[in-house]
């Protein structure tokens, strides 16, 4: 028995109320439809369709079976569409929201490669450190560097974002170098105030976890600003390593408390929940994973 063909025949009979009409819609003879329904009923051991000379209607068991059959056929159709989409080239408009610093430092240099791979796609990239609403603001993909709260949105983790505690050599010479997280309470701190932990810093070492409420002199939602102010000797900053990297390499900043680590953040690609990702969204997220997923930033 061709179970799939039998399911399709059964659904059409229920929807049309007629073996003949189901046959016309499926381009099959009435006898072929009758044969499919008969085989289905025989395999299940129950009557699914109540037949009269003018009408065919589902029995109680048939109604239950119809509802499940609809779901099964919808899943098969969705699977077919997913495979078809996977072979299609992305096209149309892709709206992406990303943090300002990650966008300029990491994303900007690779966007041209993504555009080369997707010549039929228009990319609108909106860089902002404001927590824009992915749905309300109409973004297909939102990139966040964060400790994510639970959400109705789908989030795919792209890569960890390592953080470093750092300060300018001039600042350390004038105020001393912290040797323990508790020492930070005596220093001016430059903080990023939009994490779930608020302005608290959690630092972990061999002696356990330490929660520090720093005495901050600057709180801002852009880590490049924190870096630049730290370089000017205004305090101690806890910022993503990819933002501090060049200043650390040139000596403009020094990494401190290296025996302690802050919990890494992560880069997430966030998108509305759908049964199957659109081609353009899947291409973009797969591109990010390919470029960034195998290395820390």
Residue pairs with C-beta under 8 A, 6 or more apart in sequence:
1 39
1 40
1 43
2 36
3 40
4 76
5 36
6 36
6 37
6 39
6 40
7 40
7 69
7 72
7 73
8 26
8 73
9 22
9 26
9 28
9 32
9 33
9 36
9 37
9 40
10 36
10 37
10 40
10 48
10 49
10 62
10 65
10 66
10 69
11 66
11 69
11 70
11 73
12 21
12 22
12 25
12 26
12 33
13 19
13 22
13 33
13 37
13 49
13 56
14 49
14 56
14 57
14 58
14 62
14 63
14 66
15 22
16 22
16 25
17 55
17 56
17 57
18 55
18 56
19 30
19 33
19 34
19 37
19 51
19 56
20 30
20 33
22 28
22 33
23 29
23 30
23 32
23 33
26 33
37 48
37 49
40 48
41 47
41 48
41 49
44 65
46 59
46 61
47 59
47 61
47 62
48 58
48 59
48 61
48 62
48 65
49 56
49 57
49 58
49 59
49 62
50 56
50 57
50 58
50 59
50 62
58 65
58 66
78 275
78 276
81 276
82 276
85 276
85 278
85 279
86 279
86 282
88 279
89 118
89 120
89 279
90 118
90 120
90 121
90 278
90 279
90 280
90 283
90 284
91 120
91 121
91 279
91 280
92 121
92 122
92 280
93 121
93 122
93 124
94 121
94 122
94 123
94 124
94 140
94 141
94 280
94 281
94 284
95 124
95 126
95 138
95 139
95 140
95 141
96 123
96 124
96 125
96 126
96 139
96 140
96 141
96 142
96 143
96 284
97 126
97 127
97 128
97 132
97 134
97 137
97 139
97 141
97 142
97 143
98 107
98 125
98 126
98 127
98 142
98 143
99 127
99 128
99 129
99 143
99 144
99 145
100 127
100 128
100 129
100 222
100 224
101 129
101 222
101 223
101 224
101 240
101 243
102 143
102 145
102 242
102 267
102 297
103 125
103 127
103 143
104 127
104 224
105 242
105 243
106 242
106 292
106 297
107 125
107 143
110 291
111 123
111 125
113 287
113 291
114 123
114 284
114 287
115 121
115 123
117 283
117 287
118 280
118 283
121 280
121 283
126 132
126 139
129 194
129 221
129 222
130 221
131 194
132 139
132 142
134 141
134 142
134 153
134 270
134 271
134 272
135 153
135 272
140 271
140 278
140 280
140 281
140 284
141 269
141 270
141 271
141 281
141 284
141 285
142 269
142 270
142 271
143 158
143 267
143 268
143 269
143 270
143 288
144 155
144 267
144 268
144 270
145 161
145 240
145 265
145 266
145 267
145 268
146 195
146 196
146 265
146 266
146 268
147 195
147 196
147 197
147 263
147 265
147 266
148 155
148 266
148 268
148 270
149 196
151 270
152 273
153 270
153 271
153 272
153 273
154 270
154 271
154 272
154 273
155 268
155 269
155 270
156 268
156 269
156 270
156 271
156 285
156 289
157 266
157 267
157 268
158 266
158 267
158 268
158 269
158 285
158 288
158 289
158 292
158 293
159 266
159 267
159 292
159 293
159 294
159 295
159 296
159 297
160 264
160 265
160 266
160 267
160 296
160 297
161 240
161 241
161 242
161 264
161 265
161 266
161 267
161 296
161 297
162 240
162 241
162 264
162 296
162 297
163 238
163 239
163 240
163 241
163 261
163 262
163 264
163 265
164 238
164 239
164 240
164 241
164 244
164 248
164 255
165 203
165 236
165 237
165 238
165 255
165 256
165 257
165 260
165 262
166 230
166 236
166 237
166 239
166 244
166 247
166 248
166 253
166 254
166 255
166 256
167 187
167 230
167 233
167 235
167 236
167 237
167 253
167 254
167 256
168 230
168 231
168 232
168 233
168 252
168 253
168 254
169 251
169 254
170 233
171 230
171 233
171 234
171 235
171 236
172 254
172 256
174 233
175 187
175 188
176 183
177 256
178 184
178 186
178 187
178 236
178 256
178 257
179 257
180 257
181 201
181 203
181 205
181 210
181 212
181 257
181 260
182 210
182 212
184 201
184 212
184 214
184 236
184 257
185 212
185 213
185 214
185 215
186 215
187 214
187 215
187 235
187 236
188 215
188 216
188 217
188 234
188 235
188 236
189 201
189 214
189 215
189 216
189 217
189 235
189 236
189 237
189 238
190 216
190 217
190 218
190 220
190 226
190 229
190 230
190 234
190 235
190 236
190 237
191 199
191 201
191 214
191 216
191 218
191 219
191 226
191 237
191 238
192 219
192 220
192 221
192 223
192 226
192 238
192 239
193 199
193 219
193 220
193 221
194 221
195 265
199 213
199 214
199 216
199 219
200 211
200 212
200 213
200 214
201 211
201 212
201 214
201 238
201 262
202 209
202 210
202 211
202 212
202 262
202 263
203 209
203 210
203 212
203 257
203 260
203 261
203 262
204 210
204 260
204 261
204 262
204 263
205 259
205 260
205 261
206 259
210 260
214 236
216 235
217 234
217 235
218 225
218 226
218 229
218 234
218 235
220 226
223 239
223 240
223 243
224 243
226 237
226 239
227 237
227 239
227 243
227 244
227 247
227 253
229 235
229 237
230 236
230 237
230 239
230 247
230 253
231 247
231 252
231 253
236 256
237 244
238 262
240 265
240 297
241 248
241 296
241 297
242 297
244 253
244 255
247 253
248 254
248 255
264 296
267 288
267 292
267 297
269 284
269 285
269 288
271 277
271 281
271 285
277 285
